[in-house]
Amino acid sequence: MTDKVGASITPGTTQVLDRKTNKLVACDKFTCPYAIEGVNHAPYAANGGWVGVVAAKSPPKVKDAAYAFLSYMSQPAQSSIDVTLGETGANPYRISHFKNFDPWIKSGMSFEAANNYLGAIGVSLNSSNMVLDLIIPQNQQYIETLDAIRADFLVDKITKEEAMQQIEQRWEQITNKVGHKSQRAAYRASLGLTQ
C-alpha cells in the first residue's frame, strides 16, 4: 500500500463570511490576510497538544518515576518511533520528527510519502490562521452534540437545515446552563483577548 495515499493541508476557500452582512465575500488581503494564492486555509489543531504533569504533593519516588517516564516518552529516540505508529495517537511535534526521515522510512513509508505527510503537517502547524480547539467550560458537551448531529446528517437522517437548527438549539441549551457571560469571557480569554 506504499504511496497509495497523500496528505495535504485542510482544503480552503476563496470566500469568507462577512459577519456584518452575513454574506459570503471574496477573499482579498483584508478579508483573508493569511490566504495562500487567494485561498483561505484554516487548519484545525484538534486536541492541540498533550502534556504530562507530576503532582506536586506526590511522594518523591512517585515524582521521580513520573518524571523519568515523561522524559523517556518525549526524548527523540522514543518519540521519533511513537509518532510513526497510529496506535499511539501522537503526531509529530519535535523539529527532529520533521527533519529525520529514517523512522518514517523504517515504519514503511517511502521518502516521498514521508516528505508529503510531514510537509502537510508542517504547513498546517506553521499557519498563522490555525484554528484551536474550543477551550471553554463544558467544551466536550458541545463537541459530542456536534458529532451526534453530524452523524445523523451524514446518513441522511436529517437535512442540512435540521442539522444547523439542532446544533444551534442544543449549543444554546449548554450555553444557557453554563452561562452566556462566563462562556464569552472564557472564550475570549482562550484567544488572548481582554474582556
C-alpha contacts under 8 A as a table, 3 or more apart, distances in Angstrom:
res1	aa1	res2	aa2	distance
1	M	4	K	5.68
2	T	5	V	7.89
2	T	108	G	7.28
2	T	109	M	6.32
2	T	110	S	6.83
2	T	113	A	7.89
3	D	6	G	7.28
3	D	109	M	7.55
3	D	110	S	6.99
3	D	112	E	7.80
3	D	113	A	5.93
6	G	113	A	6.94
6	G	116	N	6.71
6	G	117	Y	6.91
7	A	116	N	6.07
7	A	117	Y	5.13
7	A	120	A	5.98
8	S	11	P	7.81
8	S	116	N	7.65
8	S	117	Y	7.36
8	S	120	A	4.85
8	S	121	I	7.78
9	I	41	H	7.80
9	I	43	P	6.80
9	I	120	A	5.10
9	I	121	I	6.92
9	I	123	V	6.87
9	I	124	S	5.89
10	T	41	H	6.52
10	T	42	A	6.98
10	T	43	P	5.46
10	T	44	Y	7.76
10	T	124	S	7.75
11	P	41	H	6.33
12	G	39	V	5.67
12	G	40	N	5.07
12	G	41	H	4.19
12	G	42	A	6.87
13	T	16	V	7.29
13	T	39	V	5.25
13	T	40	N	5.25
13	T	41	H	6.76
14	T	26	A	5.99
14	T	27	C	5.34
14	T	38	G	6.15
14	T	39	V	4.82
14	T	40	N	6.07
15	Q	24	L	5.88
15	Q	25	V	5.27
15	Q	26	A	4.44
15	Q	27	C	5.16
15	Q	40	N	7.60
16	V	24	L	5.30
16	V	25	V	5.57
16	V	26	A	6.59
16	V	27	C	6.54
16	V	31	T	7.26
16	V	32	C	7.64
17	L	22	N	6.26
17	L	23	K	5.63
17	L	24	L	4.50
17	L	25	V	6.25
18	D	21	T	5.63
18	D	22	N	5.41
18	D	23	K	5.51
18	D	24	L	5.98
18	D	25	V	6.32
19	R	22	N	4.91
19	R	23	K	7.33
26	A	31	T	7.68
27	C	30	F	7.66
27	C	31	T	5.47
27	C	32	C	5.24
27	C	35	A	7.69
27	C	38	G	6.33
27	C	39	V	7.22
27	C	40	N	7.20
28	D	31	T	5.38
28	D	32	C	5.58
28	D	33	P	7.16
28	D	38	G	6.90
29	K	32	C	5.55
29	K	33	P	4.80
29	K	34	Y	7.88
29	K	35	A	7.73
30	F	33	P	5.47
32	C	35	A	5.36
32	C	38	G	7.96
32	C	40	N	5.96
34	Y	40	N	6.57
34	Y	41	H	7.72
34	Y	127	S	7.98
34	Y	128	S	6.61
34	Y	129	N	6.28
35	A	38	G	5.33
35	A	39	V	4.95
35	A	40	N	4.19
35	A	41	H	6.43
36	I	39	V	5.19
36	I	40	N	6.42
36	I	41	H	7.47
41	H	129	N	7.06
42	A	127	S	7.81
42	A	129	N	5.28
42	A	130	M	5.41
42	A	131	V	6.04
43	P	124	S	5.52
43	P	125	L	7.81
43	P	127	S	7.31
43	P	129	N	7.03
43	P	130	M	5.06
43	P	131	V	5.92
44	Y	124	S	7.98
44	Y	130	M	6.01
44	Y	131	V	4.71
44	Y	132	L	6.11
44	Y	133	D	7.66
45	A	48	G	4.96
45	A	125	L	7.80
45	A	130	M	6.78
45	A	131	V	5.99
45	A	132	L	5.13
45	A	133	D	6.51
46	A	132	L	6.77
46	A	133	D	5.82
47	N	50	W	7.54
47	N	133	D	6.33
48	G	132	L	6.60
48	G	133	D	6.61
52	G	70	L	6.49
54	V	58	S	7.66
54	V	63	K	6.02
54	V	66	A	6.27
54	V	67	Y	6.91
55	A	58	S	5.46
55	A	63	K	7.21
56	A	63	K	7.76
58	S	62	V	6.03
58	S	63	K	6.02
59	P	62	V	5.36
59	P	63	K	6.30
60	P	63	K	5.00
60	P	64	D	6.08
61	K	64	D	5.15
61	K	65	A	6.14
62	V	65	A	5.08
62	V	66	A	6.01
63	K	66	A	5.17
63	K	67	Y	6.04
64	D	67	Y	5.16
64	D	68	A	6.06
65	A	68	A	5.07
65	A	69	F	6.13
66	A	69	F	5.15
66	A	70	L	6.16
67	Y	70	L	5.18
67	Y	71	S	5.93
68	A	71	S	5.10
68	A	72	Y	6.05
69	F	72	Y	5.12
69	F	73	M	6.19
70	L	73	M	5.19
70	L	74	S	6.21
71	S	74	S	5.37
71	S	75	Q	6.10
72	Y	75	Q	5.52
72	Y	78	Q	6.82
73	M	78	Q	5.79
73	M	79	S	5.87
74	S	78	Q	6.79
74	S	79	S	5.33
75	Q	78	Q	5.88
75	Q	79	S	5.83
76	P	79	S	5.14
76	P	80	S	5.35
76	P	94	R	7.85
76	P	96	S	7.17
76	P	97	H	7.84
77	A	80	S	5.75
77	A	81	I	7.09
78	Q	81	I	5.46
78	Q	82	D	6.27
79	S	82	D	4.83
79	S	83	V	6.10
80	S	83	V	5.73
80	S	84	T	7.05
80	S	92	P	7.85
80	S	96	S	7.77
80	S	97	H	5.83
80	S	103	P	6.33
81	I	84	T	5.48
81	I	85	L	6.94
81	I	103	P	5.97
81	I	104	W	7.93
82	D	85	L	5.38
82	D	88	T	6.16
82	D	90	A	6.58
83	V	86	G	7.45
83	V	88	T	7.15
83	V	89	G	7.57
83	V	90	A	5.03
83	V	91	N	5.16
83	V	92	P	5.49
83	V	97	H	7.83
84	T	91	N	7.86
84	T	103	P	7.09
84	T	104	W	5.99
84	T	107	S	6.40
85	L	88	T	5.88
85	L	89	G	7.56
85	L	90	A	7.79
85	L	107	S	7.73
86	G	89	G	5.70
86	G	90	A	7.48
92	P	97	H	5.54
92	P	98	F	7.02
93	Y	97	H	6.63
94	R	97	H	5.23
94	R	98	F	7.10
95	I	98	F	5.39
95	I	99	K	6.40
96	S	99	K	4.97
96	S	100	N	5.59
97	H	100	N	5.81
97	H	101	F	7.52
98	F	101	F	7.17
98	F	118	L	6.06
98	F	122	G	7.68
100	N	103	P	7.15
101	F	104	W	5.28
101	F	105	I	6.20
101	F	111	F	7.06
101	F	114	A	6.89
101	F	115	N	7.91
102	D	105	I	5.14
102	D	106	K	6.05
103	P	106	K	5.00
103	P	107	S	6.12
104	W	107	S	5.09
104	W	108	G	6.74
104	W	109	M	5.71
104	W	110	S	7.81
104	W	111	F	7.93
104	W	114	A	6.23
105	I	108	G	5.27
105	I	109	M	4.69
105	I	110	S	5.60
105	I	111	F	6.33
105	I	114	A	7.26
106	K	109	M	7.14
109	M	112	E	7.94
109	M	113	A	5.86
109	M	114	A	5.95
110	S	113	A	5.16
110	S	114	A	6.17
111	F	114	A	5.17
111	F	115	N	6.00
112	E	115	N	5.11
112	E	116	N	6.09
113	A	116	N	5.04
113	A	117	Y	6.03
114	A	117	Y	5.12
114	A	118	L	5.89
115	N	118	L	5.34
115	N	119	G	5.71
116	N	119	G	5.11
116	N	120	A	6.25
117	Y	120	A	5.36
117	Y	121	I	6.41
118	L	121	I	5.11
118	L	122	G	5.84
119	G	122	G	5.01
119	G	123	V	6.12
120	A	123	V	5.30
120	A	124	S	6.26
121	I	124	S	5.06
121	I	125	L	6.07
122	G	125	L	5.14
122	G	126	N	6.09
123	V	126	N	5.22
123	V	127	S	6.13
124	S	127	S	5.23
124	S	130	M	7.15
125	L	130	M	7.24
126	N	130	M	7.97
127	S	130	M	5.51
134	L	139	N	6.12
134	L	187	Y	7.62
135	I	139	N	6.38
135	I	186	A	7.49
135	I	187	Y	6.53
135	I	190	S	6.12
136	I	139	N	5.43
136	I	183	Q	6.41
136	I	186	A	5.50
136	I	187	Y	5.79
136	I	190	S	7.60
137	P	178	V	7.64
137	P	183	Q	7.07
137	P	186	A	7.58
138	Q	141	Q	5.43
138	Q	142	Y	6.97
138	Q	174	I	7.88
138	Q	178	V	7.87
139	N	142	Y	5.28
139	N	143	I	6.47
140	Q	143	I	5.06
140	Q	144	E	6.00
141	Q	144	E	5.15
141	Q	145	T	6.06
141	Q	174	I	7.55
142	Y	145	T	5.22
142	Y	146	L	6.19
142	Y	171	W	6.14
142	Y	174	I	7.40
143	I	146	L	5.01
143	I	147	D	6.07
144	E	147	D	5.07
144	E	148	A	6.19
145	T	148	A	5.29
145	T	149	I	6.27
145	T	167	I	7.14
145	T	170	R	7.21
145	T	171	W	7.68
146	L	149	I	5.33
146	L	150	R	5.90
146	L	167	I	6.33
147	D	150	R	5.07
147	D	151	A	6.06
148	A	151	A	5.17
148	A	152	D	6.50
149	I	152	D	5.14
149	I	153	F	6.26
149	I	163	A	6.08
149	I	166	Q	7.31
149	I	167	I	7.01
150	R	153	F	4.99
150	R	154	L	6.10
150	R	163	A	7.03
151	A	154	L	5.15
151	A	155	V	6.49
152	D	155	V	5.48
152	D	156	D	6.35
152	D	157	K	5.08
152	D	158	I	6.03
153	F	156	D	5.06
153	F	157	K	5.71
153	F	158	I	5.03
153	F	159	T	6.19
153	F	160	K	6.72
153	F	163	A	6.38
154	L	157	K	7.60
155	V	158	I	8.00
156	D	159	T	6.69
158	I	162	E	5.88
158	I	163	A	6.34
159	T	162	E	5.09
159	T	163	A	6.12
160	K	163	A	5.06
160	K	164	M	6.21
161	E	164	M	5.19
161	E	165	Q	6.14
162	E	165	Q	5.06
162	E	166	Q	6.00
163	A	166	Q	5.16
163	A	167	I	6.11
164	M	167	I	5.21
164	M	168	E	6.17
165	Q	168	E	5.18
165	Q	169	Q	6.11
166	Q	169	Q	5.11
166	Q	170	R	5.98
167	I	170	R	5.33
167	I	171	W	5.85
168	E	171	W	5.31
168	E	172	E	5.98
169	Q	172	E	5.11
169	Q	173	Q	6.28
170	R	173	Q	4.98
170	R	174	I	6.38
171	W	174	I	5.11
171	W	175	T	6.11
172	E	175	T	4.97
172	E	176	N	5.96
173	Q	176	N	5.12
173	Q	177	K	6.22
174	I	177	K	5.17
174	I	178	V	6.30
175	T	178	V	5.18
175	T	179	G	5.56
175	T	180	H	5.73
175	T	183	Q	6.98
176	N	179	G	5.03
176	N	180	H	6.10
178	V	182	S	7.39
178	V	183	Q	7.09
179	G	182	S	5.48
179	G	183	Q	6.11
180	H	183	Q	5.20
180	H	184	R	6.05
181	K	184	R	5.16
181	K	185	A	6.13
182	S	185	A	5.05
182	S	186	A	6.07
183	Q	186	A	5.06
183	Q	187	Y	6.03
184	R	187	Y	5.14
184	R	188	R	6.08
185	A	188	R	5.23
185	A	189	A	6.04
185	A	195	Q	6.20
186	A	189	A	5.08
186	A	190	S	6.15
187	Y	190	S	5.08
187	Y	191	L	6.56
188	R	191	L	5.18
188	R	192	G	6.40
188	R	193	L	5.11
188	R	194	T	6.76
188	R	195	Q	6.79
189	A	192	G	4.93
189	A	193	L	5.40
189	A	194	T	6.58
189	A	195	Q	7.46
190	S	193	L	7.49
